[in-house]
Amino acid sequence: MKKSGCLPLFLIALLGFSLFANLILLIALGSRGSGPAKAMTEKKFAETTLVQGHDSSDKIAVIRLDGLISYRHGVSTSGDSMVDDLKDAFQQAANDPKVRAVVISVDSPGGEVTAGDTIHHALGKLSTKKPVVIFINSIGTSAAYYIACAGSWIMCSDTSFTGSIGVIISTLNYKELFGKIGLQSVVFKSGQFKDALNGARDLTDEEKSYFRGLVMQTYDRFLNIVADSRHLDAATLRDGIADGRVLSGKDAYAAKLVDQLGYIEEAYAKARTLGNAPGAEVVRYEKKCGLAQFLRLFEDSEKSDIHLDLNVGSAAGMKLESGRLYLLPSFYGF
């Protein structure tokens, strides 16, 4: 009797769960739509209070820039890369009338040229609307410093690493190894440069000249951005510290690559000053895990096995890829 009495309750509970799941699915699908439904979507980033303020109407938004800067790094279940996320965070801060200034908390060695340039461009647009204080934590070199130049004020501590104004492209030559193990590379190509950086052969003089030109073209852009933003002479930079060297915070301050030495609390204080909001609350943007993203986990799990990668250091994607331009210190690529 007890078993038969539990069956109707079980069926009712199952039906209720099914109705609830379908309702949730409809809401999630609606959030992916366009037009009015999309316009009503809530903010992408939640706010966590770091420092209480005396004036609740004003805020300083803290946005983190961490890790290797790449279109493929930090890709979330929604398909957004770190570049997309940072652009969205900048836009949210720009649109929020309560945000009086922004602090970008940087801990990155740099990364891909185009990813860094895209973030730099987006941050530059934010800087035209609101003051942006860049604070470099442990490291903010190469592409991370390139991005920092779009801010209103750059800070770091004495012991931070920054600078590394330079561009790198690499390849691996394994011609001799092929000869030892009896392998030979056979290539059919439409032009002399089509298999350039092929590790199975030496570079020709023309290829060396060509890639050197590509690197210097990007380097000149980086150099001029630093010179313009820091009000420094480009020729002096080229002949001095803009040779790829990594600088300590103390040396960077002496070279006028940063405006102030200090700690993160002083960056908050500077943002309050620049934003004319002495009593502002300091909040950190944190990406929300929306319903659509939650359901996508189940969609993705049906398509392929879930893989959890716990590797750290060089095994976690810090190796330079052959033929790709980077704004990175060389010691992060090998």
Backbone torsions as a table, in degrees:
resi	resn	phi	psi	omega
1	MET	NA	-39.3	-177.7
2	LYS	-66.7	-38.6	-179.6
3	LYS	-65.4	-44.1	-179.5
4	SER	-67.7	-29.4	178.7
5	GLY	-72.7	-28.8	-179.6
6	CYS	-78.6	-24.7	-176.1
7	LEU	-60.6	-47.8	178.2
8	PRO	-60.3	-39.4	179.0
9	LEU	-63.2	-39.4	179.2
10	PHE	-64.7	-42.7	-179.5
11	LEU	-65.8	-38.5	178.2
12	ILE	-65.1	-42.9	179.1
13	ALA	-63.9	-40.8	179.3
14	LEU	-64.0	-41.8	178.7
15	LEU	-64.6	-42.0	179.3
16	GLY	-63.1	-41.6	178.9
17	PHE	-64.6	-40.1	179.7
18	SER	-63.7	-42.9	178.5
19	LEU	-63.6	-41.4	-179.8
20	PHE	-64.7	-42.7	-179.8
21	ALA	-63.7	-39.9	178.9
22	ASN	-67.0	-37.1	177.5
23	LEU	-63.7	-44.0	178.5
24	ILE	-61.5	-41.2	-179.6
25	LEU	-63.5	-41.0	178.7
26	LEU	-63.1	-40.8	178.8
27	ILE	-64.3	-42.7	-179.5
28	ALA	-63.9	-43.0	178.5
29	LEU	-63.9	-35.4	177.6
30	GLY	-65.7	-34.5	-179.6
31	SER	-70.2	-17.6	178.6
32	ARG	-90.0	-6.4	-175.8
33	GLY	-73.0	-170.3	-178.9
34	SER	-122.7	178.3	177.9
35	GLY	74.8	-146.4	-175.9
36	PRO	-56.9	-38.4	-178.6
37	ALA	-62.2	-39.6	-179.8
38	LYS	-70.9	-36.6	-177.9
39	ALA	-65.5	-24.5	-177.3
40	MET	-88.3	-2.2	-179.6
41	THR	-59.9	138.5	-178.0
42	GLU	-70.8	170.2	-177.5
43	LYS	-58.7	145.1	-176.0
44	LYS	-74.8	-25.8	-175.6
45	PHE	-117.8	130.9	173.7
46	ALA	-82.8	164.6	-178.0
47	GLU	-118.3	126.0	175.8
48	THR	-110.5	126.1	-177.7
49	THR	-72.7	125.6	176.1
50	LEU	-99.4	-40.2	179.8
51	VAL	-137.1	123.7	177.6
52	GLN	-63.8	145.0	179.7
53	GLY	-109.7	166.5	177.1
54	HIS	-94.3	-12.6	179.8
55	ASP	-130.6	103.9	-174.4
56	SER	-67.5	-12.1	-178.6
57	SER	-83.1	-11.5	-178.7
58	ASP	-116.0	144.8	179.6
59	LYS	-138.4	149.1	167.0
60	ILE	-111.1	121.1	-177.7
61	ALA	-94.1	129.3	177.7
62	VAL	-105.2	123.4	-179.8
63	ILE	-120.6	129.4	-176.7
64	ARG	-93.3	140.4	172.3
65	LEU	-123.3	99.3	-173.0
66	ASP	-121.0	145.1	170.0
67	GLY	81.7	-172.4	-178.9
68	LEU	-64.9	130.0	-177.4
69	ILE	-86.4	112.6	-173.5
70	SER	-160.3	153.0	174.1
71	TYR	-70.6	-20.7	-177.6
72	ARG	-101.7	-10.0	-178.3
73	HIS	-85.4	134.9	176.4
74	GLY	73.1	22.8	178.7
75	VAL	-67.1	127.0	-175.0
76	SER	-92.8	178.0	179.0
77	THR	-64.4	-20.4	177.9
78	SER	-80.3	-7.7	-179.0
79	GLY	91.2	-1.2	-179.7
80	ASP	-82.0	139.1	175.4
81	SER	-89.7	175.1	177.1
82	MET	-62.3	-30.8	177.5
83	VAL	-63.7	-46.6	178.1
84	ASP	-60.8	-44.4	-177.6
85	ASP	-63.4	-42.7	-179.9
86	LEU	-66.5	-41.1	177.6
87	LYS	-61.5	-40.6	177.9
88	ASP	-66.2	-39.6	179.2
89	ALA	-65.3	-41.8	177.5
90	PHE	-61.1	-41.4	-178.5
91	GLN	-66.9	-40.2	178.8
92	GLN	-62.8	-42.3	178.8
93	ALA	-65.3	-40.0	-179.4
94	ALA	-65.7	-35.3	-176.0
95	ASN	-83.1	-16.7	-176.5
96	ASP	-86.3	112.1	-178.2
97	PRO	-65.8	-18.9	179.7
98	LYS	-80.3	-20.4	178.2
99	VAL	-79.1	113.9	-176.4
100	ARG	-93.9	-23.0	178.0
101	ALA	-160.9	165.5	-176.2
102	VAL	-128.4	141.2	172.1
103	VAL	-113.8	123.8	173.8
104	ILE	-98.4	112.5	-179.8
105	SER	-91.8	111.2	-170.2
106	VAL	-105.0	134.2	170.8
107	ASP	-148.6	78.1	-172.3
108	SER	-149.4	140.3	176.5
109	PRO	-82.3	-9.5	-175.9
110	GLY	118.3	-155.2	-179.2
111	GLY	163.9	-144.2	-174.0
112	GLU	-69.3	144.7	-177.5
113	VAL	-60.6	-54.1	-174.3
114	THR	-67.1	-38.9	177.4
115	ALA	-61.4	-45.0	178.9
116	GLY	-63.7	-41.4	-179.3
117	ASP	-66.2	-37.6	178.8
118	THR	-65.1	-43.4	178.4
119	ILE	-66.4	-40.7	177.5
120	HIS	-58.1	-43.4	-179.8
121	HIS	-64.1	-44.8	-179.7
122	ALA	-65.4	-39.4	179.5
123	LEU	-68.1	-35.1	177.1
124	GLY	-60.6	-38.3	177.8
125	LYS	-67.0	-38.0	177.0
126	LEU	-65.1	-39.1	-177.9
127	SER	-65.2	-22.6	177.4
128	THR	-76.2	-15.9	-178.1
129	LYS	-104.2	-36.4	-176.2
130	LYS	-145.0	149.7	177.6
131	PRO	-62.4	139.9	179.7
132	VAL	-126.3	117.7	176.5
133	VAL	-99.9	125.2	175.8
134	ILE	-95.2	125.8	173.9
135	PHE	-119.7	119.0	179.5
136	ILE	-92.0	120.6	180.0
137	ASN	-80.6	-112.2	-179.8
138	SER	-70.2	-43.0	-174.8
139	ILE	-149.2	139.0	175.6
140	GLY	-152.4	76.5	-172.7
141	THR	-114.9	165.3	174.3
142	SER	50.9	-117.4	-176.9
143	ALA	-59.7	-32.1	178.3
144	ALA	-66.8	-38.5	176.4
145	TYR	-73.0	-36.1	174.4
146	TYR	-53.6	-46.8	178.4
147	ILE	-65.6	-41.8	-177.5
148	ALA	-57.5	-30.1	-178.1
149	CYS	-64.7	-12.0	176.6
150	ALA	-86.2	-5.5	-179.0
151	GLY	-81.2	172.3	179.0
152	SER	-86.7	-26.5	-174.2
153	TRP	-155.2	130.5	-178.4
154	ILE	-112.6	130.8	179.5
155	MET	-130.5	156.1	171.4
156	CYS	-161.6	176.6	176.8
157	SER	-96.1	171.2	178.0
158	ASP	-56.5	-35.0	-171.6
159	THR	-97.2	3.4	177.1
160	SER	-68.4	154.8	171.2
161	PHE	-104.6	131.5	179.1
162	THR	-149.9	-171.8	-177.2
163	GLY	83.3	-126.7	-174.5
164	SER	55.9	55.8	-179.6
165	ILE	-80.5	100.4	-177.2
166	GLY	-179.8	171.1	-176.9
167	VAL	-130.3	144.9	-178.9
168	ILE	-137.9	140.9	170.9
169	ILE	-135.9	142.0	-174.6
170	SER	-138.6	161.6	171.6
171	THR	-148.5	168.7	-179.2
172	LEU	-120.0	123.5	179.2
173	ASN	-96.6	115.1	-179.2
174	TYR	-119.5	28.2	-178.6
175	LYS	-59.8	-46.4	-178.3
176	GLU	-65.4	-36.7	178.2
177	LEU	-64.2	-41.3	178.2
178	PHE	-58.5	-41.2	-179.3
179	GLY	-64.4	-34.9	-178.3
180	LYS	-72.6	-31.4	-176.5
181	ILE	-104.3	5.2	173.4
182	GLY	80.4	26.1	177.1
183	LEU	-105.2	150.0	178.1
184	GLN	-138.9	134.7	179.0
185	SER	-87.8	127.8	177.9
186	VAL	-116.2	120.1	-174.5
187	VAL	-127.7	133.0	170.2
188	PHE	-112.1	123.3	-172.7
189	LYS	-134.5	156.3	-176.9
190	SER	-90.0	-13.6	-178.5
191	GLY	-157.3	164.8	-171.8
192	GLN	-66.1	-24.2	-177.4
193	PHE	-98.6	-0.3	-172.1
194	LYS	-63.9	-31.4	178.5
195	ASP	-111.0	27.4	177.5
196	ALA	-59.4	147.6	-175.3
197	LEU	68.5	18.1	173.1
198	ASN	-69.3	118.0	-174.8
199	GLY	-70.2	-7.4	-178.3
200	ALA	-86.0	-0.8	178.5
201	ARG	-147.7	166.7	176.9
202	ASP	-76.9	151.5	174.2
203	LEU	-71.2	142.0	173.3
204	THR	-78.9	164.7	178.0
205	ASP	-61.5	-37.2	179.4
206	GLU	-65.1	-39.4	179.4
207	GLU	-68.0	-41.2	177.7
208	LYS	-60.3	-43.3	179.5
209	SER	-64.6	-41.1	-178.6
210	TYR	-63.8	-49.2	-177.9
211	PHE	-71.0	-31.3	174.0
212	ARG	-62.7	-38.0	176.8
213	GLY	-65.6	-40.1	177.0
214	LEU	-61.2	-45.7	-179.7
215	VAL	-62.3	-44.5	-176.6
216	MET	-70.1	-31.0	176.5
217	GLN	-61.6	-46.1	178.2
218	THR	-69.5	-37.7	178.3
219	TYR	-61.2	-42.5	179.6
220	ASP	-60.8	-39.0	177.9
221	ARG	-63.6	-46.5	178.7
222	PHE	-59.8	-48.2	-177.9
223	LEU	-58.6	-45.5	-178.4
224	ASN	-68.6	-33.7	176.1
225	ILE	-63.6	-44.6	178.2
226	VAL	-63.6	-46.7	-178.0
227	ALA	-60.8	-44.2	-178.3
228	ASP	-68.3	-45.3	-174.9
229	SER	-73.5	-31.2	-177.2
230	ARG	-99.1	-0.2	179.6
231	HIS	57.3	49.9	-179.8
232	LEU	-119.6	158.0	179.5
233	ASP	-78.5	124.7	-176.2
234	ALA	-62.0	-40.9	-179.3
235	ALA	-65.0	-39.3	177.9
236	THR	-65.4	-40.5	176.8
237	LEU	-62.0	-46.3	-177.3
238	ARG	-59.4	-40.1	-177.9
239	ASP	-84.8	-5.0	-176.5
240	GLY	-122.2	-110.9	-169.6
241	ILE	-77.4	-11.1	-178.6
242	ALA	-87.7	48.3	-179.7
243	ASP	-113.3	18.7	179.3
244	GLY	93.8	-4.7	-177.0
245	ARG	-70.2	146.3	173.8
246	VAL	-89.7	134.1	-178.2
247	LEU	-112.0	147.3	169.7
248	SER	-72.0	162.5	177.9
249	GLY	-58.0	-40.1	-179.7
250	LYS	-62.5	-44.4	179.3
251	ASP	-70.1	-35.6	178.5
252	ALA	-64.9	-37.6	177.4
253	TYR	-66.1	-41.8	178.5
254	ALA	-64.4	-31.9	-180.0
255	ALA	-87.9	2.6	177.9
256	LYS	67.6	25.0	173.5
257	LEU	-80.8	-20.7	175.7
258	VAL	-128.7	157.7	-176.1
259	ASP	-92.7	-24.2	-172.1
260	GLN	-158.0	144.5	171.6
261	LEU	-101.9	142.6	-179.8
262	GLY	169.0	-158.4	-178.8
263	TYR	-120.6	172.7	-173.1
264	ILE	-60.1	-33.8	178.4
265	GLU	-61.5	-34.8	177.6
266	GLU	-72.8	-27.2	174.2
267	ALA	-67.9	-39.3	175.9
268	TYR	-61.9	-43.4	-178.7
269	ALA	-63.7	-39.6	179.6
270	LYS	-65.9	-40.0	178.2
271	ALA	-63.2	-40.6	176.8
272	ARG	-62.1	-39.9	179.7
273	THR	-66.5	-49.4	-179.0
274	LEU	-64.7	-31.8	179.8
275	GLY	-87.9	2.6	-178.5
276	ASN	51.9	45.6	-178.1
277	ALA	-139.1	72.7	-174.1
278	PRO	-63.0	-24.6	-179.0
279	GLY	-104.6	18.0	-174.2
280	ALA	-67.8	144.8	172.3
281	GLU	-77.0	142.9	177.2
282	VAL	-102.7	120.5	-178.3
283	VAL	-123.7	146.6	177.2
284	ARG	-105.2	133.5	176.3
285	TYR	-77.7	130.8	175.9
286	GLU	-131.8	131.6	-175.4
287	LYS	-67.8	133.1	178.2
288	LYS	-79.0	151.1	170.8
289	CYS	-98.0	92.2	-175.8
290	GLY	-71.6	168.3	-178.3
291	LEU	-63.8	-40.7	-179.9
292	ALA	-62.6	-39.9	178.9
293	GLN	-67.7	-37.0	178.8
294	PHE	-62.6	-45.2	-179.5
295	LEU	-69.2	-29.3	179.8
296	ARG	-65.6	-27.7	176.0
297	LEU	-57.5	-39.8	179.5
298	PHE	-71.8	-36.5	177.8
299	GLU	-63.1	-46.4	-178.2
300	ASP	-65.9	-35.0	-177.8
301	SER	-68.2	-24.5	177.7
302	GLU	-77.2	-26.8	-176.8
303	LYS	-83.9	-34.4	-176.8
304	SER	-153.8	163.1	177.6
305	ASP	-69.0	142.5	177.1
306	ILE	-77.0	131.2	-179.0
307	HIS	-120.0	126.7	179.2
308	LEU	-107.5	116.6	-178.7
309	ASP	-103.9	116.7	-178.3
310	LEU	-106.2	15.2	-179.6
311	ASN	-68.5	149.4	176.9
312	VAL	-129.3	168.9	176.7
313	GLY	69.6	-143.8	-174.7
314	SER	-64.0	-26.6	179.8
315	ALA	-75.0	-10.7	-177.4
316	ALA	-96.8	30.9	173.3
317	GLY	94.7	18.8	-179.0
318	MET	-90.7	-1.1	178.5
319	LYS	-74.7	143.1	174.5
320	LEU	-72.8	138.9	176.7
321	GLU	-92.3	138.8	-178.3
322	SER	-58.8	132.9	174.9
323	GLY	81.9	2.8	-178.5
324	ARG	-106.3	132.5	-179.9
325	LEU	-77.5	133.2	-179.7
326	TYR	-129.9	149.1	165.2
327	LEU	-106.7	87.1	-173.9
328	LEU	-146.8	146.1	168.7
329	PRO	-64.9	142.4	-174.7
330	SER	-62.0	-29.1	-176.9
331	PHE	-71.4	-9.5	174.8
332	TYR	-90.3	-4.1	-177.0
333	GLY	-107.9	-5.8	-174.5
334	PHE	-131.1	NA	NA
